[in-house]
Structures are given as structure tokens and as C-alpha cells.
Amino acid sequence: MNSAVRPWVRWLHGMAAGFAVAAAEPCRIEVVDAESGWPVPLVELRTTHHVSHWTDNAGVIAVDEPELLGREVFFHVEADGYEVPKDGFGYRGVRLRPESGKTLPVKVSRTMLARRLGRLTGGGLFAESQRTGRELGWRESGVFGSDSVQTAVHGGRRLWLWGDTTLPHYPLGLFDSAGAFTVSQPLKEFAPPLRVEFDYVRDARGRPRGITPLPGDGPTWATALVSLPDAAGRAHLVCTYMKIRGQLEACEWGLAEWDEGQTKFNRLKVLWTKSAEIPQPPPLPQGHAVPWTDESGRSWMLFAHPFPALRCPATFEAWQEPARWEVLSQPNSLKAADTGEAVQPHLGVHAGGMGWHPWRKRWVAVFQQVGGKPSHLGELWYAEAPSPTGPWGPAIKVLTHRRYTFYNPCLHLDLPPADSPVLLFEGTYTKDFSGHPTATPRHDYNQILYRLDLDDPRLRPAQ
């Protein structure tokens, strides 16, 4: 071969080899719970040169980096509430040999009481699986992030309402309350992988739009979402709203009602407008709405965050009349079941939820701790009480984070059947307020669903 041609031939061979590597089918790594065999979402596998992958809702990562295929690779394995054993040098990880087209298993052990079922909102719920040719029928919603859920069944459907919503087209996304509908019982089973398809309320361009476009400057956020009957028995879907201005300052609180024809909430009554004379709002319905029938048979609606802070008769008419509301006292602390130390609940609108659990025949609560360890606002606790007003405790930690925030736990007491010990709750997973320097790709600022089995012997100290 002519010596002048050889360099070009070598270059072409090199280019062809490079294309072959780039087009290689990924290696599929499946991370499962060693005890149950369930997929485990939100597990990080990180190489020695700091390439990270996070498992999707099917517990899958897809590895196709050219430098990783065909050789032994050590992956650090890190996850909130799950782990692998340490080696002799203290590293928690696994040695794998990723090969194009192969499937490799990784088993992790659960170290917390709650089981992570997966992400409910956001983009790429099955992105890693789809790179390996699976879950190709899953449809993307066009939503990248969702903050703080409220949910209520009304007219045979379940409305899901979120706070700020991250969208692909601009960093601020939808700085308003987004909404979507599902059937009243969207989960057929309570195990991963999660596949809840939300029918979002959208604008003329097909983008999710706000459903609380109340007049006035700034966004409108909603809380205390509930469906209440009027005197004639007709159900009304209602909420408490707040108008926001400046640096997240509430300047107006009021009541709003759902308009089915226009698929949005309309202002019904203004309860408070910020002024020099009245700088703080009065007590009003906030948090999660919880039904309660007292010993005399009277029906109430409790508004809890995480414990009941206000109640009113469970009617549309009483809900509109502040004179018929009653303020309730929340406990400032509970005792930890294992140490007896005081556990301080976060007594705010992002604090947690409670309700009657028919299998336990007790009132149960899942709440966020203030000043927890290892995460300041990422530790969640479980407690029980004979009455919605207490006494509560002792409390047991059921969910932990290494250095991340998990706020506004929302209990889904009406999803499992009455004869089931399963307790479901979701919350917002975010690096906000945590001090964590980086956000977890795809998962940050989204809703993650957990399962707690109330027949677990480790919960007996709370029972």
C-alpha cells in the first residue's frame, strides 16, 4: 500500500471503531431490594472518575460510556435509606463488568422503615429503561418538577394540585398552582415501578397551565383542598388561597371555589389583606383537609399541618363562615420511641399530614422534623393517637435523607383498601434549604411516593 495512503486508512479504521463504540447498546443495571426483590428508584451509582447514574422508576440505569464497557468498574452505591456492605477500605460499592446488551443485578439492603416506591412527577421517569429498549410506551407529561401536592376526590375524579411547576421552556416554569386529574383510585398495586399518568389541565399550546389565576399581582398558591357538600347535598370543590408578592411574601388570603366549566378556581371570599394595621393573617384553613366524625356523630373537617390546627363543620356553608371555625392546639414536640428525646415537628404548611387508618383503628401521622440528623429538614417520623387531637406519640423515624430536604408529606389514606396495613405518603424531594451543593438530576423538586407497612414489628413502640 502506498505510504501516503496508509495514514488515511488508519484514520478511517479509527473513525469506524469510534462510531462502533458510540453506537453500542447500553448495559442495563438493575438495582433491587435484597429483601423484596422490588426495583429501587433514586439510587446513585458513581464511578471512580465521578460519572454518576441514578436509577429510574424501574430501578434501572443504562451504562454506555466507552471507557466503562468491557472492563471491571467499581461503582460507589449511595442512596437515602438503602445501602450495600462496606469493603475492607470502607467503600460501599460493587464491582461490575458492563457489557453492551447485558443485564447486571445489584442488590441493596433497606435501612429505613419506609419503602421507596418511586417518583410520581417530573420528566424521564423511565428514561434509563427506555435507553435499554424497555418502557417505550411511557408518555412524557412535559412537566419537569412539581412542588407540594394537595389532592381531593370530586365528581368521581381525583384532582391533584401542585405549587410551582418546572417546565422545559424556561427556568421559572409555571410560577402558579398546576393541576391534573386521574381516576379516583390511580394505583392498582402498591409496589414499584410507579406508572401514574396525570391528565394535566393545559393551555391552547398544550402546556400545563395554572388553575388558580386569581386577580392581583403575583402568583396564587392553594392549600386545604377539599370537596364539601352544601345543604342541598351538592358537592363543592374548594380551597384556601394566598396571593404572593416580592420575596415570597403573602399579601392576601381567601377562599376559592372550583369552576368546572373553565377548569380553574375562582375567588369566593377575601379573608385578609396585608396592611400596617393587620400585618398577620388570622387563623384559617391550611394544610391537608381530614374528615372526622366525633363521638356524638357530628361531622367535622380538620385542617392539619401536620396535626389539626383548625376545624369547622363539614359543610360548604360552615367552611365559608370564620365564626364557625375553631382553632386547635398542636403539640410542640413528641418523644422519640427509642431514646425518649424530644422530636420537634415543623408546625407549618409543609409539615406533614394525619388521618384515621382503618386497619390500625388509630389516628396516624407522618411529619417532618425540624433540626433532624443527618438532614435538617429531611427526616420524617410516624406517630399514633387515639383521637385526632392527641395525645400523640411516641414517635419513630421512618424516612431519612443524607443531606436533602423532604417536605409537605401528604398521606394517601384513601388509596389502599380498608383491610390493608399499608400507609402511603408522598412529599417534595428538593435540595432547597438543605445546603446540598448539587441537585439530583430529574428527581429534584418532585414528588416521591413511599410505603409504610404498619404491621412491621419495628413500629410496635409507636403502637
N, C-alpha and C positions, 0 to 999 in steps of 0.2 A: 504494500500500500504506500502510496506517495506520502512522504514525511509531512508535506504541507496539509494533507487531508486528515492525518491521524488526530490532531487536536480537536478538529470539528467532530469526528466520530466519537471521541471520548466525551465531549461536551453533550452530544445528543444522547449517549447512553446514560450520562449522569442526570440529564433532564428527565428522561423516561423513568429512571429509578425514583427520582424525586416525586414525579406525578403518581407513581405506584404507591408510595408511602402515603401521600396526601389523600389518595382515594381509598385507603384501606378501610375495611369495615371495622367499626369500633369494637372493642372488647366490652362486654356487658358485665358489670359487677353488681351483684345483688346483696344488699345488706338486710339481714333478717334478725329478729329477736330470737335468741338462742332457746328461750323457753317456749314461746308460742309458735315460732316459725313465721310470724307476721312480718311484712315489709316494715322497715323503719325509715320514715322520711326525716329530712333535716339532719343527716349525719355527714360530717366533713371527712373526706379522705384527702390528705395533703402529702405531696412528695417531699423528698429531701431538698429539692430546689424550689419549693414553695408554690407549686402548681396545685390548686385546690379544686375539688369537685364536691358538690353537695347532692345528696340523694333526693330524687323527686318523690312524688306521692306513692310510687310503686317501690320505693326503696332502691332505686337504680341509679348508677352513674355510668356514663359512656366514656371510655378512655380510647382516644385515637391519636394522642401526641406521638410523633415519630420516635422521639427519644425514649419513650416508655414501652413501646411494643417490642416483644421478642426478648425481653431481658427481665431479670428479677428486680422488682421495685419494692422498696419499703414505703408503705403509706401510714402516716400518722392518722389515727382514728379518733376523732373528737366529736362529742355530741352532748347536748343537755340531757342528763338522766340516763344515758347509755354509755357503755364502755367495753373495751377489751382488756385482757390482763396486761400488766406491765412485764417487760422483759428484764433481763439482768441489769440493764443500764437505766431502768426506769422509764423507758419509752413505751407508750401504749400504741401499738400499731400492728400491722400484718405485712408479711412478705408475700407478694403475688407475682406471677409472671403473665402479664397481659398479652394475649394473642388475638390477632384480628379474628372476629367472628365467634370467639369463645365466650362462655359464661362462667364467671367465678363467684363463689359464695363467700360472704363474710358474716360471721355470727357475732352479735353484740349482746351483752347482758344488761338488763334494765336495772337501774339502781334507785329509781324513784317509784312511788306508788302509782302515779298516773301513767297511762299508756298513750303515746302519741299516735293519733290516727291519721293526721295529715293536714295539709293546707286546704282551706275552703275557698280562699280568694287569691287573686293575683294571676300573673302570666306564667306560662311554662310549667303548669302543674305536672305534666308528663313529658317535659322537654327531653330529659335524658333517655327515657324509654323510647321516645319517638326516633331518637338518633340511632337506636338499635333495631328499628323496624317494628316496634310494638306500639300499642295505644294510638294508632294512626287515625282512628275515628274521633278522637277527642277534639272538640272545637274550642278555640280560644275566645275569651269573652271581650278582649280589648281593654280589660282592666288590669293594671299592674300592682295596685295597692289599695287596701281598704282599712279604714280606721274605725274601731269601736262600734260593734253591732248592737242593734235593737231589733227585735223580731216579735211578730204577733200574727195569729191566725184570724182572718177576717173574710167573710163571704166564701168560705171553703178553700181559700188560698192562704199561703204564708207570705207575709211581706217581710223582707229583710231590709233594714235601713242602716246605712253606714255614714260615718263622718267624712272627713276629707278623703278624696279618692285620687290615686295616682294613675294618670293616663299616659299613653305613649307620646302624644304630640307636643307636650310642653311640661317643664318641671313642676309648675304649680298644679297641673291637672285640674280636677274639679274641686274647688275650694268650697264645697257645699255638701249637703246630705244626698247621697246617691241611694237608689232603691232598686229592688228586684223582687220577683215573685217566684215561688216554687209551689208544688203541691204541699198540702199541709204536713205530710209525712215524707220528706225527701230522701230519707235513709232507709234502705231495705235491710241493711245489716250494719252492725256497729264494729266493723273491722276494716283495716286498710286493704286496698287503696281506696281513698275517697273520690267519688265522682258526682258531685252535686252541681247540676247545671242551672245557673241562675238566668231567669228571663229579665234582663235589665230594662228599666224604663229609659228609653233612648230619644235623642232629638232627631230632626229631619235628616241629619247626615249619618245617622246610625250610631253615634257616640252616646255612651251613658250620660244622662243629664241629671241635674239636681231636681229633687222633688219637694223642696221647701223654699221656693223662690219668693219669700215674703218681702213686701216693700221695705225700703230703707237701705242705707249704705252697709256694705259688708255682708259676709256670708251668714246663713242661718243654720244652726245646728239643732238637732232634735233629740229628745230624751223621753223616758216614761211612755213609750209607745204601748197602746192598749186598745182593745175593742170592747166597748161598753154598751149595754142596752139602755134605751130610753124607756119612758113609762109605757109606751105602746109596744115595747118588745123589739123595736128596730135597732140593729147594731150600728154603732158609730165608731170609726177608726180615728183615734185622736192621739195627740202627743203634746208635750210641753216643748216650747221652742225658746231659743235665745238668739238674739242678734249680736254679732261680734264686730268690733272695730279696733283699729290700731293694733297694738301688741296683744292680741287675743283677749281683749277686754270686753266683757259682757255689758251691753248698754241698754238691753231691753229683754224682758222675759214675758212670755204669754202662752196662750193655749191655741192650738190649731186643730183643724178637722180635715180629714181626707176627702178630696173631691174625685170620685170615681171617674166621672166624665173627662176630666182634664188630667187625671193621674198625677195629682200634686196635693200638697197640704195648703189650706187657706187659713189666714189669721181669723181666729174666733174672738179672742179677748186679750187685751194687753193687761198684764198683771203688775208690771213695774217698769219704769223708765228711769235710768240713772240721772241723778241731779245732785246738786250740793246739799239739798235738804234731805234727800233719801239716797245716800250713796250705795247702800247694800240692798239686795232684793229680800223680800220676805220669804218665809218657808213656803215651798211649792213642790209639786210632784216632780221628782227627779229619779234617775237610776232606772231600775227594772221593775215593771209592774208585776205584782204577785197576788193572785186571788186568795181570799181567806174567808171561811165561814166560822164564826165564833160559836161558843158553846150554846148560845141562845138561838142559833140558827140564822143570825144576821150576816149578810154578805158584805164583805169589805174588799177594797183594793188597797194593797200595801205598796208603797214605793220605797224600794230598798237600794242602798249603796254603801256597804253590802248588806247591812241589816236594816230593818224597817225604820225609816225616819219620818214617815208621814202616812196617814191613812185617810180614806174617805169612803162613804157608802158606794157600793159597786154599781152606780148608775151614771148615765150620761149627765143627768141634771145635777147630781151632787158633785160630780167632778168639776163642774163649771162654777161652783159656789165656794170660795175660800172660807166662808163662815162655817161650812160643814166639814172642813178638814181638821184633822187632829195631828199635832206634832208628837212624835215618839222619840224616846231616848235610845241612842245606840251605845253599846259597850265600848269603852275606850281601849280595853285590852282583854285578851284571853290568855289562859295559861297553856303553855306547851305541855302535851301529854307526857313527853319523855323526860323533860328537865324541870318542869314547873315554872320556867322563866316566863316573863310577860311577853306576849306577842302583840304588837301594835297593828291593828288593821288600818288601812288607808281609808278614812271616812270621807270619801269624795265620790264624784260621779263616775270615776274609773275604778272603783274599789272592789267590786265583786257582786255576787248575787246569792239569793237564798230561795227556798221554797219547800213545799211539802213533798217528801219522797214516799210514794205509796208502798214500796217494798220494805223500807225501813220503818214506815209508820212514825216518822220523826221529821222535824224540820231540819233541813241540811243547808249548809252554806259553804261556799268556796270564796276565799277573799285574799286580796293582795296585802302583803306585809310591808310596812314602812321600815326602812333600815335593815332589811334582811341580809343574810350572807349565804352564799357568796355574791348574790346580786342584790343591789339596794332596793330595786322595785321589780324583781323578777321571781320572788319566792311566794308560792301560793299555798294556803292552808285550808284544811277541812275541819268543820265543827258541826255539832248537832245540838238540838234543843227540843224540849217538849212542847214549846209554844213559839210562835214567830217573834215574840218579844223576849225570849230567853227563859231561863239563863242558858248561855252558850258555853260550850267547852266541855272538856279540854280539847285543844286543837292539835292536829297532826299535819306536818308538812307533806304535801302530795306532789308538788311540782317545783323544780329548781332550774336555775339558769346560771351559767358560769359568769357572765358579765353582760347581761342583756335585760331589757325591760319586757314585762308581760303584764299588760294592764287590761282593765274592763272585762274581767271574766263574766261571761254570760252563761247561765245554766239553761240547758235544754231538757227540762224535767218532763215535758210532754212528748218527747220523741221515742224513748224506749217504752215498751208495754208496762202496765202497772205491776205485773208479777216478776219483773226483771230487777236484779240488783245493780244494773248498770246506771251510772250517772255520767252524763255528757256535759262538757263545758268547753267553750272556746274563749279566746282572748286575742288581743293585738300584740304581735311579736315585733318589737322595734328597738333600734339602738338608741332612740331618744331617751334622754335622762339617765343613760347608763354609763356614759364615759367611754364606751367602746369606740375605737378609732375607725372601724370599718363596718359597713352594712353587709349582712348575709345576702348574696345575690338571690334575686327572685323572691325570697322569703320575707325580707324586711318589710315592715309596715303592712302586714297582712294578718288574716285570721287563721289560727291553728286550732284544730279540734282535738280534745283529749277525752279519754275514757277512764273513769274510776270505778272499780268493781267493789261495791260496798260489802260484799261477803269476804273480802280479803282479810285474813286474820290480823294483819298488821294495823287494821283500822279499829280493832276492838277497844283500845284505850279511849277512843273518842265515843264509843257507843255505850 
